[in-house]
């Protein structure tokens, strides 16, 4: 003949009903809470303060909380560079980087480097106005990259 299940599983028969009852009680409480929350959601549907946020607002809060604001402002500057400096200058220059408040712009030629150097104060004022999250202290304008065609043993 088979042993009783409590003996086979080494359970205390006096505590077994309490354990089963606690499990059933916890399950019924979770179920009741779920039903209550579901009913409250239906009752509050469409009331003020319960409308879902627009996607732009949700993305803005994610960007601010995640520390992405600076990177998004810099990307916005790169994408709309022509609106900041004008189409003619934008065709001959690019935003290359931003580090510790210093915006670096690379110009196509030395003459464009000079032109952008004269425009630094206006650029800083325009950028502060249009991109308030981008803290620009200084603008550095670099010219075209020079190529060194030297050969030999002692070259860099």
VOBA-1610 file (N, C-alpha, C; in pm, whole numbers, padded with zeros to 5 digits, always signed):
BEGIN
Unk+00081-00117+00000Unk+00000+00000+00000Unk+00087+00126+00000Unk+00036+00235-00062Unk+00112+00359-00073Unk+00105+00441+00055Unk+00215+00510+00080Unk+00219+00599+00196Unk+00137+00725+00166Unk+00091+00793+00268Unk+00023+00921+00245Unk+00123+01022+00186Unk+00071+01115+00113Unk+00156+01211+00040Unk+00239+01297+00136Unk+00183+01334+00252Unk+00258+01418+00345Unk+00377+01345+00404Unk+00364+01212+00421Unk+00476+01134+00472Unk+00579+01118+00361Unk+00534+01093+00239Unk+00624+01074+00126Unk+00704+01202+00096Unk+00642+01320+00112Unk+00711+01447+00083Unk+00770+01511+00208Unk+00762+01443+00320Unk+00816+01491+00447Unk+00757+01625+00486Unk+00624+01637+00479Unk+00554+01759+00516Unk+00493+01743+00653Unk+00479+01853+00723Unk+00414+01852+00853Unk+00264+01859+00831Unk+00187+01755+00866Unk+00043+01754+00836Unk-00033+01864+00908Unk+00015+01914+01019Unk-00058+02020+01090Unk-00041+02155+01022Unk+00068+02175+00948Unk+00092+02303+00879Unk+00044+02301+00734Unk+00013+02186+00681Unk-00025+02174+00541Unk-00151+02253+00506Unk-00260+02248+00583Unk-00377+02329+00547Unk-00349+02480+00550Unk-00265+02525+00643Unk-00234+02668+00652Unk-00157+02714+00529Unk-00061+02632+00482Unk+00016+02668+00363Unk-00072+02675+00239Unk-00162+02578+00226Unk-00253+02578+00111Unk-00346+02699+00119Unk-00398+02727+00239Unk-00490+02838+00258Unk-00421+02972+00230Unk-00296+02991+00275Unk-00221+03115+00250Unk-00201+03137+00101Unk-00168+03031+00030Unk-00148+03042-00116Unk-00278+03083-00185Unk-00389+03019-00147Unk-00519+03051-00208Unk-00561+03194-00174Unk-00535+03238-00050Unk-00571+03373-00009Unk-00490+03477-00088Unk-00360+03455-00102Unk-00275+03547-00176Unk-00320+03557-00322Unk-00355+03444-00382Unk-00402+03443-00520Unk-00532+03522-00535Unk-00624+03502-00442Unk-00753+03572-00453Unk-00734+03722-00430Unk-00641+03764-00343Unk-00613+03906-00323Unk-00553+03969-00448Unk-00459+03899-00513Unk-00401+03951-00638Unk-00508+03966-00745Unk-00596+03869-00753Unk-00704+03872-00853Unk-00800+03988-00825Unk-00834+04009-00697Unk-00924+04119-00661Unk-00860+04254-00691Unk-00731+04269-00661Unk-00661+04393-00691Unk-00657+04419-00842Unk-00634+04316-00919Unk-00631+04330-01065Unk-00768+04377-01116Unk-00874+04315-01066Unk-01010+04355-01108Unk-01041+04499-01067Unk-00998+04539-00946Unk-01022+04674-00898Unk-00948+04776-00986Unk-00820+04749-01018Unk-00744+04841-01104Unk-00805+04849-01244Unk-00851+04736-01295Unk-00913+04736-01427Unk-01041+04819-01426Unk-01123+04806-01322Unk-01246+04884-01310Unk-01215+05033-01297Unk-01115+05070-01218Unk-01076+05211-01204Unk-01028+05269-01336Unk-00955+05190-01411Unk-00907+05237-01541Unk-01023+05267-01634Unk-01124+05181-01635Unk-01240+05206-01721Unk-01321+05326-01674Unk-01332+05344-01542Unk-01408+05458-01489Unk-01338+05590-01518Unk-01204+05592-01518Unk-01128+05715-01537Unk-01092+05742-01682Unk-01130+05654-01773Unk-01095+05670-01914Unk-01154+05799-01969Unk-01070+05883-02029Unk-01115+06006-02092Unk-01126+06124-02000Unk-01107+06105-01870Unk-01113+06217-01777Unk-00985+06300-01787Unk-00989+06426-01746Unk-00868+06509-01751Unk-00754+06447-01671Unk-00636+06455-01727Unk-00520+06397-01661Unk-00496+06252-01697Unk-00589+06191-01768Unk-00576+06050-01805Unk-00545+06031-01952Unk-00534+06142-02028Unk-00505+06128-02170Unk-00360+06084-02186Unk-00334+06002-02282Unk-00195+05962-02305Unk-00115+06080-02358Unk+00013+06084-02325Unk+00101+06190-02373Unk+00126+06172-02522Unk+00155+06282-02587Unk+00191+06274-02728Unk+00332+06218-02738Unk+00363+06156-02850Unk+00492+06091-02868Unk+00608+06188-02853Unk+00592+06308-02902Unk+00699+06408-02890Unk+00730+06441-02745Unk+00626+06452-02662Unk+00646+06480-02520Unk+00715+06365-02449Unk+00675+06244-02484Unk+00738+06126-02423Unk+00885+06119-02463Unk+00915+06142-02590Unk+01053+06136-02637Unk+01137+06248-02575Unk+01078+06365-02556Unk+01151+06475-02492Unk+01189+06440-02349Unk+01095+06381-02276Unk+01126+06344-02137Unk+01231+06233-02132Unk+01226+06140-02225Unk+01328+06035-02230Unk+01464+06096-02261Unk+01469+06190-02355Unk+01596+06254-02391Unk+01653+06333-02274Unk+01567+06405-02202Unk+01616+06484-02089Unk+01664+06394-01976Unk+01588+06290-01945Unk+01626+06201-01835Unk+01747+06115-01870Unk+01765+06085-01997Unk+01877+06002-02039Unk+02004+06080-02071Unk+01998+06213-02063Unk+02117+06294-02091Unk+02148+06303-02240Unk+02047+06293-02322Unk+02068+06297-02467Unk+02051+06436-02526Unk+02010+06533-02447Unk+01975+06664-02499Unk+02090+06728-02575Unk+02211+06723-02518Unk+02327+06783-02584Unk+02352+06720-02720Unk+02346+06587-02728Unk+02370+06518-02854Unk+02261+06549-02957Unk+02138+06561-02911Unk+02029+06594-03003Unk+02042+06737-03055Unk+02083+06829-02969Unk+02104+06968-03013Unk+02217+06976-03115Unk+02323+06901-03091Unk+02436+06901-03184Unk+02395+06842-03319Unk+02317+06735-03317Unk+02267+06676-03442Unk+02175+06773-03514Unk+02094+06845-03437Unk+02005+06944-03497Unk+02087+07056-03562Unk+02196+07096-03498Unk+02284+07199-03555Unk+02346+07149-03685Unk+02395+07026-03686Unk+02457+06972-03808Unk+02356+06961-03921Unk+02235+06918-03890Unk+02133+06900-03994Unk+02082+07032-04050Unk+02082+07137-03968Unk+02028+07267-04011Unk+02136+07375-04013Unk+02256+07337-04045Unk+02368+07430-04050Unk+02343+07541-04150Unk+02279+07510-04261Unk+02252+07611-04363Unk+02156+07719-04313Unk+02068+07686-04220Unk+01975+07786-04165Unk+02045+07880-04067Unk+02156+07836-04011Unk+02230+07919-03916Unk+02323+08015-03988Unk+02401+07965-04084Unk+02502+08050-04150Unk+02464+08092-04291Unk+02359+08039-04345Unk+02322+08069-04482Unk+02372+07959-04575Unk+02307+07948-04689Unk+02338+07839-04781Unk+02478+07849-04841Unk+02522+07970-04872Unk+02654+07987-04936Unk+02766+07942-04843Unk+02761+07985-04718Unk+02866+07947-04624Unk+02853+07799-04587Unk+02732+07750-04577Unk+02711+07610-04539Unk+02767+07514-04643Unk+02767+07556-04771Unk+02823+07469-04875Unk+02974+07454-04861Unk+03037+07548-04792Unk+03183+07549-04782Unk+03234+07525-04639Unk+03145+07484-04548Unk+03188+07458-04410Unk+03100+07350-04347Unk+03152+07287-04244Unk+03080+07182-04171Unk+03110+07193-04022Unk+03011+07150-03943Unk+03033+07138-03799Unk+03104+07005-03777Unk+03221+07010-03715Unk+03300+06887-03698Unk+03288+06831-03558Unk+03276+06916-03458Unk+03270+06862-03323Unk+03230+06966-03220Unk+03201+06915-03102Unk+03165+07000-02989Unk+03220+06933-02864Unk+03309+07003-02793Unk+03370+06944-02675Unk+03393+07052-02571Unk+03339+07034-02453Unk+03357+07127-02340Unk+03322+07271-02377Unk+03213+07291-02448Unk+03169+07426-02482Unk+03238+07488-02601Unk+03324+07411-02669Unk+03397+07463-02784Unk+03342+07395-02910Unk+03282+07475-02997Unk+03229+07426-03124Unk+03337+07438-03229Unk+03366+07328-03299Unk+03468+07328-03402Unk+03403+07321-03539Unk+03442+07415-03625Unk+03389+07422-03761Unk+03507+07409-03857Unk+03491+07324-03958Unk+03595+07308-04060Unk+03549+07377-04187Unk+03634+07464-04239Unk+03605+07536-04362Unk+03676+07469-04479Unk+03624+07491-04597Unk+03674+07428-04718Unk+03808+07486-04764Unk+03828+07616-04742Unk+03952+07681-04785Unk+03992+07786-04682Unk+04110+07840-04700Unk+04157+07942-04606Unk+04073+08069-04611Unk+04023+08102-04729Unk+03940+08223-04738Unk+03808+08204-04663Unk+03750+08084-04670Unk+03628+08056-04594Unk+03658+08050-04444Unk+03778+08007-04408Unk+03818+08008-04267Unk+03821+08151-04215Unk+03876+08242-04293Unk+03881+08382-04254Unk+03740+08442-04243Unk+03657+08411-04339Unk+03519+08461-04339Unk+03445+08415-04213Unk+03458+08287-04179Unk+03391+08235-04060Unk+03450+08291-03931Unk+03579+08319-03931Unk+03642+08377-03813Unk+03582+08514-03783Unk+03555+08593-03887Unk+03493+08724-03868Unk+03349+08712-03820Unk+03283+08600-03850Unk+03143+08582-03813Unk+03123+08518-03675Unk+03230+08490-03603Unk+03219+08420-03474Unk+03120+08485-03376Unk+03127+08615-03351Unk+03033+08674-03254Unk+02886+08659-03297Unk+02860+08678-03427Unk+02723+08662-03476Unk+02678+08517-03467Unk+02769+08423-03495Unk+02735+08281-03487Unk+02700+08241-03344Unk+02779+08288-03249Unk+02753+08253-03109Unk+02616+08307-03066Unk+02586+08430-03103Unk+02457+08489-03067Unk+02342+08413-03131Unk+02355+08378-03258Unk+02250+08305-03329Unk+02231+08166-03270Unk+02340+08097-03242Unk+02330+07962-03187Unk+02270+07962-03047Unk+02303+08059-02967Unk+02244+08067-02832Unk+02095+08093-02839Unk+02054+08169-02939Unk+01912+08199-02955Unk+01835+08079-03007Unk+01888+08010-03107Unk+01815+07900-03172Unk+01828+07767-03103Unk+01939+07743-03035Unk+01961+07615-02966Unk+01994+07641-02819Unk+01893+07667-02737Unk+01920+07705-02598Unk+01987+07596-02515Unk+01975+07470-02550Unk+02037+07363-02472Unk+02184+07342-02501Unk+02236+07411-02601Unk+02376+07394-02643Unk+02458+07512-02589Unk+02536+07487-02485Unk+02614+07592-02419Unk+02746+07612-02495Unk+02753+07714-02577Unk+02873+07740-02658Unk+02950+07856-02595Unk+03075+07828-02555Unk+03163+07931-02500Unk+03252+07991-02608Unk+03293+07906-02701Unk+03392+07948-02800Unk+03366+07873-02931Unk+03404+07936-03041Unk+03399+07871-03173Unk+03540+07869-03228Unk+03583+07753-03271Unk+03713+07739-03338Unk+03688+07704-03484Unk+03753+07777-03570Unk+03739+07753-03714Unk+03871+07698-03764Unk+03865+07582-03827Unk+03986+07522-03884Unk+03976+07523-04035Unk+04090+07528-04096Unk+04095+07528-04242Unk+04100+07386-04295Unk+04125+07375-04423Unk+04135+07241-04482Unk+04254+07166-04424Unk+04244+07037-04421Unk+04353+06953-04370Unk+04465+06952-04472Unk+04582+06986-04427Unk+04695+06985-04520Unk+04753+06843-04526Unk+04798+06806-04642Unk+04854+06673-04663Unk+05006+06684-04669Unk+05072+06597-04595Unk+05217+06594-04597Unk+05261+06476-04683Unk+05331+06509-04788Unk+05376+06404-04879Unk+05523+06373-04859Unk+05569+06384-04737Unk+05711+06358-04713Unk+05734+06208-04696Unk+05851+06169-04736Unk+05891+06029-04722Unk+06023+06024-04652Unk+06054+05911-04605Unk+06185+05894-04546Unk+06178+05838-04406Unk+06295+05821-04355Unk+06308+05753-04228Unk+06269+05839-04109Unk+06289+05970-04114Unk+06269+06055-03999Unk+06142+06141-04009Unk+06044+06097-04083Unk+05919+06171-04093Unk+05821+06117-03991Unk+05725+06197-03960Unk+05625+06153-03862Unk+05529+06059-03918
//
